[in-house]
Amino acid sequence: MSGFEWVLQIVLLGVLGAALPFLLRLDRQLRMLRRERGVIIDGEAGLREATEAAEAATMRLRATADGAGRGIAEHLAKAEPLRDDLRFLTERAEALADRLEGLVRAARPATRDAVPAADAAPSQAERDLLRALRLAK
């Protein structure tokens, strides 16, 4: 053997000697992992169960939200015609109220001190207004 081969052999022994503590530590940790394999498997099974439960809960929540959304959409669809009817009745009642106010002003005496009779028969405008209010119910 030449001197160069001796130097390479010594360097190789030095590298192997330096790696030996790391190999021993790795062996110790692998033995510990093998001993606790059951705990790791149980933890993995628990994690899988928790994930499945979370996915099922998410699906139920999504289904509930979809159902609630559909219910709200149905209620809105039913409420729109009622809103339109109410708007129409309100506009009609305002027109009748304006007409009634004009009739009352025309029927009032010119003096401010005169009080209109409370037990007088209702006018046609008042009857129309009362009928419109009853229909709105």
Helices and strands as residue ranges (DSSP letters): H 3-35, H 37-107, H 124-136
